[in-house]
Amino acid sequence: MLRVEGLEASYGRIQVLWGVSLRARRGELTALIGPNGAGKTTTLLAIMGAVRERSGSVEFMGRRVERLPTHRIVELGLCLVPEGRDVFPNMTVEENLLLGAYTKRARRKLHDSLDWVYQLFPLLKERRGQMAGTLSGGEQQMLAMARGIMARPKMLMLDEPSLGLAPKMVLKVFEVLEELRDEGLSMLLVEQNVYHALELASRGYVLERGRIVLEGSGDELLENGYIRGAYLGEV
């Protein structure tokens, strides 16, 4: 569904990505893991056209998209839930959700989408009239994920959805990701909680210093000695 080939990207003169290639298949959760500063967020931003690639290609559902503006990529069905949540603090929960459904396809399914996200996140339904800026960090993360789902994406990319959350909220995030995966939503997940990410993933990639250094099924990577030592703290 998503094919990235030889992607290179930079910020000014500082190159961050070096020949990154990956695949994300329809109906699967694909994990992209790696240390801080490895280029994971840049990879997602480059796929979305928010950071322009120096070379390489991005193909979504058989169409080259690397030269398209970001809003056109979203209209095609590829959506990013960014790191840091980025909710609109002075708008209500429901107003934030409605903003997620701005494409024509999403607007046609607006009410069904609202029902769906309120089933996934009952707390958001309880607080739909509350200002988003008054929510806790975990609640804002739920809102950011729900807003992405409101776009009715064909593939949802998520950047560190569990970052900085209390353990209970982390479990909730992964429960929702599991439910979305089981319902057939294609996802590309960047996540530092390596164990949970690979446990859910059909396939995973390890990005270090801007390069893919390992790839395999989620189970294969969980059993890999390097992953177990470097990322899971096993000796």
Long-range contacts (C-beta under 8 A, 24 or more apart in sequence): 1-25, 1-26, 1-60, 1-61, 1-154, 1-155, 1-186, 2-47, 2-58, 2-59, 2-60, 2-78, 2-155, 2-186, 2-188, 3-57, 3-58, 3-59, 3-60, 4-43, 4-47, 4-56, 4-57, 4-58, 4-59, 5-56, 5-57, 5-58, 5-59, 6-55, 6-56, 6-57, 7-43, 7-46, 7-47, 7-53, 7-55, 7-56, 7-57, 7-58, 8-53, 8-54, 8-55, 8-56, 9-39, 9-42, 9-43, 9-45, 9-46, 9-51, 9-52, 9-53, 9-54, 10-54, 11-42, 11-51, 15-54, 15-210, 16-42, 16-210, 17-42, 17-43, 17-46, 17-53, 17-210, 18-209, 18-210, 18-211, 19-56, 19-211, 19-212, 20-56, 20-207, 20-210, 20-211, 20-212, 21-212, 22-205, 22-212, 22-215, 23-203, 24-155, 24-186, 24-187, 24-188, 24-203, 25-186, 25-202, 25-203, 26-186, 27-184, 27-185, 27-186, 28-181, 28-186, 28-187, 28-201, 28-202, 28-203, 29-177, 29-181, 29-186, 29-187, 29-188, 29-189, 29-200, 29-201, 29-202, 30-187, 30-188, 30-189, 30-201, 30-202, 30-203, 30-204, 30-205, 31-189, 31-190, 31-191, 31-197, 31-198, 31-200, 31-201, 31-203, 31-204, 31-205, 31-218, 32-188, 32-189, 32-190, 32-191, 32-204, 32-205, 32-207, 33-190, 33-191, 33-192, 33-194, 33-197, 33-198, 33-204, 33-205, 33-206, 33-207, 33-231, 34-206, 34-207, 34-208, 35-208, 36-192, 38-207, 38-208, 38-209, 38-210, 39-207, 39-209, 39-210, 40-159, 40-190, 40-207, 41-83, 41-159, 41-160, 41-190, 42-210, 43-190, 43-207, 44-80, 44-157, 44-159, 44-188, 44-190, 45-80, 47-78, 47-157, 47-188, 48-73, 48-74, 48-78, 48-80, 48-157, 49-73, 60-155, 61-154, 74-103, 74-151, 74-153, 75-103, 75-104, 75-105, 76-154, 77-105, 77-152, 77-153, 77-154, 77-155, 78-153, 78-154, 78-155, 78-157, 79-148, 79-151, 79-153, 79-155, 79-156, 79-157, 80-148, 80-157, 80-158, 80-159, 81-144, 81-145, 81-147, 81-148, 81-156, 81-157, 81-158, 81-159, 81-161, 82-144, 82-159, 83-159, 83-160, 83-163, 83-190, 85-137, 85-140, 85-141, 85-143, 85-144, 86-144, 87-132, 87-133, 87-135, 87-140, 87-143, 87-144, 87-147, 88-132, 89-131, 89-132, 89-133, 90-131, 90-132, 90-133, 91-131, 91-132, 92-128, 92-129, 92-130, 92-131, 92-132, 93-124, 93-127, 93-128, 93-129, 93-130, 93-132, 93-135, 93-143, 94-128, 94-129, 96-132, 96-143, 96-147, 97-124, 97-128, 97-143, 97-146, 97-147, 97-150, 98-150, 99-147, 100-146, 100-147, 100-148, 100-149, 100-150, 100-151, 101-150, 101-151, 101-152, 102-151, 103-151, 103-152, 105-152, 106-150, 106-151, 106-152, 109-152, 110-150, 113-149, 113-150, 113-152, 114-150, 116-149, 117-146, 117-149, 117-150, 120-146, 120-149, 120-176, 120-179, 120-180, 121-145, 121-146, 121-176, 137-164, 137-165, 137-169, 138-165, 138-166, 138-168, 138-169, 138-172, 141-165, 141-169, 141-173, 142-172, 142-173, 142-176, 145-173, 145-176, 149-180, 153-185, 154-186, 155-185, 155-186, 155-187, 155-188, 156-180, 156-185, 156-186, 156-187, 156-188, 157-187, 157-188, 157-189, 157-190, 158-187, 158-188, 158-189, 158-190, 158-191, 159-190, 160-190, 160-191, 160-192, 161-189, 161-191, 162-191, 162-192, 162-193, 162-196, 163-192, 170-196, 174-200, 194-227, 194-231, 194-232, 195-222, 195-232, 198-222, 198-227
